[in-house]
């Protein structure tokens, strides 16, 4: 497997990702009461990662927010979750001046390593390397001359190497925010006010160390792991898989939530 810095410029089709569109004068205000990050900081130049949680603080979905305008934004997530998450958000609208819809059929998500085409909507996902998602309408053709193709599994392996989590249907509501390191990744604002799940997430933060967190592992031999799989590590700790990628030799690189070892161990 190549290192991330060796990959520029590459392009990967991310057809498994979808989009929820939120439009209206109160779209930001509405999401501010639903998501863990400070949505008022969203701008065309600054996309945001945020968690959408249930009242128990468990992550229903991870959303990459991208601004299309002052009252128009996209929330990017696995396509399999787009419809149910849009429907769940819709239940909280009440009288808010906002429209929420699953808009996955209208948008294409492409993984780009290296400099993206100028003038296009680009959501950076990896702070350590120049990688991110190029967001384009499905009816718009984009010229990507000079980019080599990188397969989806290799892109996933790079995400795992960078410690980037994802939530799928199999793991929706399985993990509390800090278990996925959302506090470390800047996906939680602890001073913006209330949102769904905020009390549980804040309590875990202010009480100190979280005992179980997402960590990166590699298998010693070929193995079959998918999000939601569970098992026991060689040292006896139990784990739950967040994401996994198969390497060319059949071994697995995976992110899993497991007990954090003491520094002295």
RAHU-V952081 format. One record per pair of residues at least 6 apart in sequence whose C-alpha atoms are under 6 Angstrom apart, sorted by the first residue. I is the first residue (numbers start at 1). J is the second residue. If there is no record, write none. Layout:
I J
I J
This chain:
8 113
8 114
9 113
9 114
9 147
10 112
10 113
10 147
10 148
10 149
11 111
11 112
11 147
11 149
11 150
12 110
12 111
12 150
13 110
14 109
14 110
16 78
16 79
17 77
17 78
17 79
18 76
18 77
18 78
18 79
18 104
19 75
19 76
19 103
19 104
20 74
20 75
20 101
20 102
20 103
21 73
21 74
21 100
21 101
21 103
22 72
22 73
22 99
22 100
23 71
23 72
23 98
23 99
24 71
24 97
24 98
25 71
25 97
26 97
26 98
27 98
32 39
33 195
34 195
34 196
35 51
35 52
36 50
36 51
36 188
37 50
37 187
37 188
37 189
38 189
43 67
44 67
47 65
47 66
48 64
48 65
49 63
49 64
49 187
50 62
50 63
50 187
51 62
52 59
52 60
52 61
53 59
53 60
53 197
54 197
55 196
55 197
56 197
57 176
57 197
57 200
57 201
58 173
58 175
58 176
59 173
59 175
59 176
59 177
60 172
60 173
61 167
63 75
63 76
63 77
64 75
64 76
65 74
65 75
66 73
66 74
67 73
82 102
83 102
86 101
86 102
106 137
106 138
107 136
107 137
107 138
108 135
108 136
108 137
108 138
109 134
109 135
110 133
110 134
111 132
111 133
112 131
112 132
113 130
113 131
114 130
121 134
121 135
122 133
122 134
123 132
123 133
124 132
125 132
157 245
170 228
171 228
179 212
179 213
179 214
180 214
211 259
211 260
212 258
212 259
212 260
213 257
213 258
214 256
214 257
215 255
215 256
216 254
216 255
217 253
217 254
218 252
218 253
219 251
219 252
221 251
222 250
222 251
226 244
227 241
227 242
227 243
228 241
229 240
229 241
230 239
230 240
231 238
231 239
232 238
232 239
239 256
239 257
239 258
240 256
240 257
241 256
242 255
242 256
243 254
243 255
244 253
244 254
245 252
245 253
246 252
